[in-house]
Amino acid sequence: MTGALLAIARKEIRLALTYRISFASGILSALAAVFMFYLLARFAGRGAPGLLDAYGGDFFSFVLIGIAFQGYLSLSLDGMAGSFRNEQVLGTLEAAAASRTPLSVLALGSVLWQFLQASWRVAVYLIIGTAVFGLDLSKANLPAALLILVLSVAAFAGTGAVTGGFMLVYRQGNPIRWLYGSASMLLGGVYYPVSILPGWLRPVSSLLPLTSSLEGMRRALLAGEGPAGMTHELVVLGAYCILSVPAGILTYRWAMRRSRRDGLLGGY
Amino acid sequence: MAEAAPAAALTSVGMSFPAGLPGRMSLRRVPRKTVFDGIGLVAEEGSATAVTGPNGSGKTTLLKLIAGLLMPDSGSVRVFGIDPVRGHGLTAGMTGLSLSGDRSFYWRLSAWANLEYFGGLQGLRGRVLRDSIAEVTDRLGLEADSDKPVEALSAGYRQRLSLARALLHRPRLLLLDEPFRSLDDRLSESFAGLLGEMRKAGAAVIMATPSVEEAVRFSGTILEFPGRAVPPPSGKG
């Protein structure tokens, strides 16, 4: 498997080097986003009194952590499906499927590469935010942040495998992912604390993995909290891992069987 | 046990595809269109088999079944005694597949880089991979432009690149879809020579072609589509 992953990494790097402007524009977009949220934070001031106290009281830090890590979670959701879709459109999926490397490893390699790119973007967000715009990470509890990140990625990757399976068979995303993604963006607390949601929506929000993921990440990075203070977040993310990972594996197996039965690997 | 089994053995194989657009979401059961039924074939190591018939008769489907890219509706497919779907990791390493058409490469990467990638997926690394690429590009006349992006290469070059990819890992079973289609006389001769060498070394070759003349020239065993199934000889496999 290591040899196949290295081959995939080398191929992805070579392909990325043929799109150099895209790489540069990605960094510029990240810079522009950081600056935009800095200006928004200055305009909005400290937001509604008390709502941001648990995260250090600063809207810019709050939203920057939100957009930086939401990218990881989107990737976990869409990376596998995106990889399959890309290979379908290029026409290389069937050729790769004819090799001894399973398509799951192919998707894993591609997603790992995308994670590296996402990490680079997160690093740009955090470095620029800290160096230029006063993001304060001095209290950060890095082991707790890493634990939240690993659990979040696993929880979302299970759903990502479900989406990947749908993409193999139907060549489009599935409605569950659309609902899940839209609900997460609306109720997950990327741009605002979930405490400003209407009371009847808060229970729904608290069950979404994105909410727990961002809440845990902000508390770890901005307030320096450890795992002991994040029991609810850890339980929600753990439960999603237990549910979504087997669902993802089963869906992927179904999709491979269906693809071979209906001859779907060669089309797009 | 697996060493004694034929390179490929198909018994009463039937295959169908959903009628209409593939992959459509539907709550109703989608009717299927039969491609063929009751097909049998045994390809021993070192043998040459030609599958012939008009376009759309199922020749490529048969190759994909043997390569484990498709699952049959009925019957059994075995590659060196192994189910190529369930044991894909094993059989794919022993099988080389070249399909006609040129939409199976990364067009922005060079021919060489594409071969490095697909060779890597077949488990080749380092010097072994480089030597293997050098050998197949030489035998198929690809070395001159192997540093150019695939999008800048001719359709004929891309077809030969597909053959090169199939040969990279020295497979014991070669599945070739219209392999001579884009080769000029000199390269046809060179490629036929290469196939001959591989057969002498024990590799089995199954080739699909619409040309009966080419099938007769290439092979002692001919499977003619549609509908004329050649049953596997008894006592073998």
Interface residues (C-beta under 8 A of the other chain):
Chain A: G3 A4 L6 A7 I8 R10 K11 R14 L15 T18 L90 G91 T92 E94 A95 A96 A97 A98 S99 R100 T101 P102 L106 V169 Y170 R171 R257 R260 R261 D262 G263 L264 L265 G266 G267
Chain B: F17 P18 P22 G23 R24 M25 T61 K64 A67 G68 L69 L70 M71 D73 V85 H88 G89 L90 A92 G93 T95 L97 L99 R103 S104 F105 Y106 W107 R108 L109 A113 E116 Y117 F118 G119 G120 L121 Q122 G123 L124 R125 R165
